[in-house]
Amino acid sequence: MALQINKDVEAAWRALLSSPPSLGWALIDISTRNFCTLKAGRSCENNETILVGVKLASIENISDLPSGNGFKVSTEKIDDKSDYIYFAITKENDGDLELFSKMIEDILETVVDISVKNVSQLVINLINRVNLWQDFMKKKKRPLSKEEELGLFGEITFLQKLFKLGLPSRLTVKYWVGVKRGLHDFIFAEGAIEVKSTIASNGFRAKIFSLDQLDSQELRYLYLCGLKFTIEPKGKNLPDLIMDIQKYLKTDVNSLMVFNSCILLAGFNIEDRKLYHRTFNLVQSLYWDVNDKFPKLTRTTVPDNIVAARYDIELGNINTCDLTLESILKKLLGK
């Protein structure tokens, strides 16, 4: 459904290209669904825009909206007789149209998400999504660091494992939320999996970035997946692995769209592909149950005066209890 809406948005932009308004926007109705109404068109500066309308009474105390880095967001009342107020997301004159279009694709996925229960949640999701894209656009010209490269390679490798086990692609790509500022890398119906990767020949040191990352109190199940790689010629580099997933998803356009947005948000730019020379070969996959016995720092295990922490865990000597991904997924998927 999001794919068709996205096509309709692009068609509206093309239709209005030669007739921009002198003031405000020229708009075409796209859809009314999921607590909101969607319009697309052009601004008086002939820049592409989408408007997401929600009931006026449902958005109170909205803080400063993002602007800059190629686009701006504003709230608008376009019809005095309507009780809708609109979030207008408009490309600026110096904005990159291809990147703006990618952002709109991703935002439309958020808007049509059927799991959203009310207007307030939709608005929060929308603003969080726009903030995420703004942060990405601030750093989009910087290639991934070696640590980021390995981390992304590991998460995509885990995604590939899920595909190989036969999980539906349309659901599987949506389980991958870590690149979207999710607390955990993969979220399922009954819990989560955090993915850590290493190329160290001895031991397995994992970086934990907050007191919340391994806190399982709010989850029924939390697992840690450790992927050990070697760097050798028979391995794959990051661009090749991404291409493998894109080929796998080529007949599922919606899933491919979600995947492409994820790698973009992770900081991978196809124009930088020649910078990623390292070829990784997966040699071992390990799994841990992050239960009460697992060594970790959380808000309930540290003194009240400690409000934030980043730390390393040596995973190499922690018993995995012979966990397998298949047995873990049975619990996480509620089977």
N, C-alpha and C positions, 0 to 999 in steps of 0.2 A: 504493500500500500504506500509506503514511504517513497518507493521508487517512482510510482505513478505521480504522486504529488510533486516530487522533485522535477519530473518532466514537465508538469503543468507550470511550475514556477519558471523554468527556463523558457518555456513557450511564451509566457506573459512578458518576460523581459524582452524577448525578440520582437513581439508584436508591438510593443510601445517604444521601441528604439528610435523611431523617426518622429515621435510626437510627444516629447517630454512636456510636462506642465510648466506653466510660468510660475506657479506657487504650489507648495505642498507636494502631493504625489499624484501620478496617474496610476490607477490600481485596477486589478482584475481579481474577482473572487476566485479562490482556489478550492477551499473546502471548509466545512464546519463539522468538527468532530472532537471528541475527547476534551470537553470543557472549553473549547476555544474555536475561534474562526480564523482562517488564514487568507491573507491577501498578498499579492505580489505585483510589482510594477517598477516604476522609476521615479526618482526624485526630480525636483526642478532643475538640478544640475545634471540630469540624465544618467544618474547612477542607479545601479540595481538595488532593490530593496525588498524585504519581506516584512509583513506586519502580522503579528500574532495577537489576536484580540481576546480579552477575557472580561468577565463581568467586573465593573468598576468597584463594587463593594468587596470584591475578593482580593484586591491587592492594596494592602495598607502598609505604611511604614517601609516603602521600598527605598533602599539606600541609593547612593550615587551609582549610576549605571556606567558600564565601561564605554570608553571611547579612545580613539587613537589606534595606531598600528594597522591602519588600512580600513577601519570601519568604525561606525559609531552606533550607539543604542540610545533611543529616547522613548518616552511614553507620550502618546498622542491621543487626543479625542477628535476623531475625524467626522463624527456625526453627532450633533447636539441632541438629536432625537433618540439616539441609541444609548444603552447603558453599558456598552463595551468601551474599554480603554485598550489601546494597542501598544505593544512593544514593537517599535520600528527598528529594524536592523538594516543599516544602509552602508553600502560601500562608499568610501571616501575617494576623492579624485586620484589620490596616489596609491590606492589599494590595488592589490593583485587580484584580477577577476577569477583566475583559476583557483587560487587559494580561498577567496571569498565563497566561491561556489562549493568547494569542499566543506567549508564551515557550515554553509546553509544545509547541505546534505545531512551532516551530522546533527544539526539542530532540529531538522525535521524528524529525524529518528526519535529524538527526545520528545518532541511535541506529540507524536502519534503513538507513543509507548502506552499500550493498553493497561500496563500495571499501575499507572498513575491513578490514585484514588480520588483526588480532589483538585480544585483549581490552585489552591495554595501550593500544593506539591508540584504542580506543573510549572508554576511561576518560579519556584525555588530551583527546580531542575534546569529551567531555561536560563536563568541568570548564572547559575554555576557553570553551565556549559559554555556560555559566552565568555565568562571570566577565564575558563580553561583555554579557550582559543586565543584570547588576548595574550595570556602568558606564553603560549606557544609562539605566537607571531613576534613576540619580543626577542625570542632566542632562535628563530627559525633559520637564521643564516649561519648558526654554529653547528658544525658536524658533531655527532655523538662522540663522547670521550670513549676510551677503551673499556672502561668499566660499564658505561651505558650500552655500548655495543654488545658486550658479553651478556648483560642483563636482558636486553631485548632479544638476542639470539636464543637465550634460555626460555623466555616466555613463549616465543613463537614455536620453539621445539616442543614445549609442553602442549601448546594448542594443537600441533600436528599429531601428538600422541592421542589426544582426544578424538581427532578425526579418524585415526587408524582403528580405534576401538568401536567405531560405528556411530558415534554420537551425531545427531542431526546438525548440519553446519549452521542452520539458521538460529539454533539455540546456542551452539558452542561458541560462536564469535561474540555473542552477548554475555557469555560467562566471563569473558576477558575484560576486566574493568580496571585493572591496575594502572593502565596508561591514561585513564580518565580520572585520575586523582582518587581512585578507590583505595580504601585502607588495605585491602588484600588484592592479590593479583587476579584470582579467579573466584567468583561468587556463584554458588549453586543454591538449590532450593533449601538444603539442610545445613549448609556451612560453607567453608572457604578453603582454598589452597594457596599458600604462599610459595613462590618459586624462587630458589636461590641457585646461582651457577658459579662454578669455579673452574680455573685451569691449573690450579695448584697441584703438583705431583704428590705432595704429602699433606694429609689432613684436609679439612674442609671448613674454612673460616667464613661464616656468613655475617653480613652486616645487617643489623636491625636498626631501623631509622626512627622508632618512637616507642613510647611505653604502651601504645595501643596496638602495635602491629601483631604481637603474639598474645594479645589478651583475648581469651576464648570465652569470657563470661557471657557475652551477648550472642554467642553462636552455639548451636548444638554440637557441631564438629569443626575443628580447625586442624589442618594438616600442613606440614612443611615438605616440599619436594626439593631435593638436592640433585642437581644435574652436574656431573663431572665431565669436562671436556678435555681433549688434548688438541694442540695445534699441529696439524700435519697436512701434507698435500692432498690426501684422499678425502679431506673434510670439505665442508661447504662454507662459503663466506655469507655474510648477512644478506646482501642483495640477492644471491642465488636462492637462499632459503625463503625469502619473501616471494620470489618469483614462483617457487614451487607451490606455495599456498595460494597464490593468485591463480595459477593454472588449475588447482584443485577446485577452486570456487568459481571458475569461469562460467559454469552453467547456472549458478545461483547468484544472480546479480545483486540482490539485496544483501546477502552475506558478504559478497565481495566489497560492496560499498562500505559496510561496517568495518571490515578488516582494513581497508585502505585508510579510513579515517583514523583507526587505532594506530597504525604505524606512523601516520603523519603526526598525531598527537604525541607519540613517543619520541619524536624528533628526527625521524628518518626522512631524508629528502632524496629522491631518486637521482637528482643532479649530483649528489655526493657519492654515488655508488663506487666510483673508482678509488675512493679514499679508504674503503674497507677491504684490506688485503688479507686479513687473517682468516684461515679456514679451520673451522672447528669440527671435531669428530666426537660424538657422544660415546663415552665409554662406560658410564654407570649412572643409573637412576636410583635414588634412595628416597624413602618416605618415612616421616616421623609423625606420630600423633602428638599434637601440642596440647597435652592434657595437664593436670595439676602437677604431675611429676616431672614435666619437661622443664629444663633450666631456662628461666626467662625473667625479665624485669617487666612488671606491669604496675599500674597505678595502685593496685591493692597490695603489692608486695614490697613497695619502697616507702620510705618515710614520707609523710604528708608534705614536707618542705621540698621534696624533689618533684618538680612539676614537668620536667622534660629530660629525655636521655636518648643518646644514640650509643650503641654498643655492639661488640662482636661476640659471636658464639662459635666455639669449636664444635662442629657437628660430628667430626670424624670418630669420636669415641662414645657417641650416644647410640644406644641400642635402637634399631629400627623395628624390632619385633616382627621382622619378615613381612612387613606390609607390602601390598601390591596396589597398583593404581586401580585395577579392577575391583578389588575389595573395598577400596576407599570410595569409589564412585557409587557403589551400591548404597552406601550410607548417605552420601551427599545428594544423590538423586532421589532418595526416599524409596528405593526399590527393595 
